[in-house]
Amino acid sequence: MTKNSGLSFFQKLISSIFGGNDPEAEKNRQLKIIAKNLSRSGYKFYKAGSDQVLPQFGKFFYDIYKIISPAQLFFQNQPNPNFYKNIVIDFSLTESQKKLSENFSEESILAFSKNVPFEKLKVKLKQDLENFLGEFDSDKINSIDSLYTKLVGFKSFCLYDFYFLLKKFDSTLREGEFNRAPKLESIEGAYIAEDLKNFAEILNSLPLNEEWDDLMAMFKTTRGVELVKPNQWNKIVQKLRQLRDTRVFNMMIELTTKNPAYVTDSAVKQEHIVESFIESTKNQTANTIKKLENEQKNSKIDSLLVQIFNTDSIVILKNYTEAGSAPLERKNLGSFEYAKPLNYLKAFLVEFVKRDVREYADLVLIRGKWTLPELSTEMSNNYHQMFEASDEITQFDGKLNEEAEIGIKIKTLLPRADRDREANNIIKTTLRDINSLAREYLVNTTKSMINFAKILKSVIEDHQKPKGEIVMNWKELDRFAEHPINQLGVEVYKKIYLFVQLMQNELQ
């Protein structure tokens, strides 16, 4: 042996004793310290010399498994997280809140609406909602959120697969059977290292410093049974807290994985459910009111359509229709937003304005001798605007034909709109312009009808006077009329009044 090789040997020997810069030696030194600390903890769960997890560890888990088994079964049969949020909220509501909450269901609101005027119903619901939500002060919110946090932790703990872990200590063990003591044996630490990690994460996420009486009381009140006897659970919590504080499971993980630097990242996560519950209650009530409003609105619209057209199904345009809108809606591009009212308008202009209104206007505006020419001019302008609108709507609808300007553009771009952003944007922009123009026709033509009807009302009243003050030659006009002028005027006014109501309902 040479002098250099001898020095190398002694250097290695010293390094192995004192650690030196050898990472492996340092890791082993730390593991020995961890093993010592674990042995001093008082828990005989692990034997470091043989890397064995001992039967006492299995017994600890078996005793917990036996106690929480009914709770585990309960949680397994209720997978919906909303179920648990609801029982926490219901348990925490005061009696007055429970009574008020009955008023917010859709069934209750619809039942109220049959006996209470709609506006009064809205006022009542608003007041009930304010009273209900007013009881959620900060203390109550914190209490409910804390209770739910404990429930989430308790549920995670109970759903831990105790049976899978215990079967590694006793292969003859049967799930959910506790009529015989298990025959637990020592096993290799590496065999349950992952199980330990999973359990340590759950343990660290449990709010073990909290009181648990409210959670146990909640189960007894809402379910009629105690899933776990409170005194038994409190003993488990006390023991788990000791194990967590002394890092027993963490040290076992470090030793079984040979990783002294192992860290469990999980921690207690404070849950918050009250804010979402309050928002949900508000939205549910608002949506039901909106639904009721829409039903009333649609019912009113259908009634107006029948009064005006003797039917509630009106389609007169060829392209700007609900059917024509369907391909756009299927690709989430939008819709022909005003298809229904624009069809109603076109039908009204064709079937009524160009017939009854024309008959009255030809008689009174053309043959009538007006004392106020400016009034006659205004009425005539509004009358002609209605006629022009009819032609413009026809031209507008024609441009949407697949062989026309706008229709070709949509037809060409539509097949690639779901994968081509530019095509998608062009269609949406085009559709926005189309709908804007449709609304413009509706608003402007309705204004013309309103202005026409205002003057018409004065003219009808003038006809009843002994001597006309607006139109001077009523007697002459009566001789030319195929139908009684007054009756025709009243009928025109009524129809326009009904149609304006229809448009107001559609455009609001």
Secondary structure, 3 states (H helix, E strand, C coil): CCHHHHHHHHHHHHHHHHCCCCHHHHHHHHHHHHHHHHHHCCCCCEECCCCEECHHHHHHHHHHHHHHHHHHHHHHCCCCHHHHHHHHHHHHCCHHHHHHHHHHCHHHHHHHHCCCCHHHHHHHHHHHHHHHHHCCCHHHHHHHHHHHHHHHHHHHHHCCCHHHHHCCCCCCCCCCCCCCCCCCCCEEHHHHHHHHHHHHHHHHCCCCCCCCHHHHHHHHHHHCCCCCCHHHHHHHHHHHHHHHHCCHHHHHHHHHCCCCCCCCCCCCCCCCCHHHHHHHHHHHHHHHHHHHHHHHHHHHHHHHHHHHHCCCCCCCCCCCCHHHHHHHHHCCCCCCCCHHHHHHHHHHHHHHHHHHHHHHHHHHHHHCCECCHHHHHHHHHHHHHHHHHHHHHHHHHHCCCCCCHHHHHHHHHHHHCCCCHHHHHHHHHHHHHHHHHHHHHHHHHHHHHHHHHHHHHHHHHHHHCCCCCCECCHHHHHHHCCCCHHHHHHHHHHHHHHHHHHHHHHHC
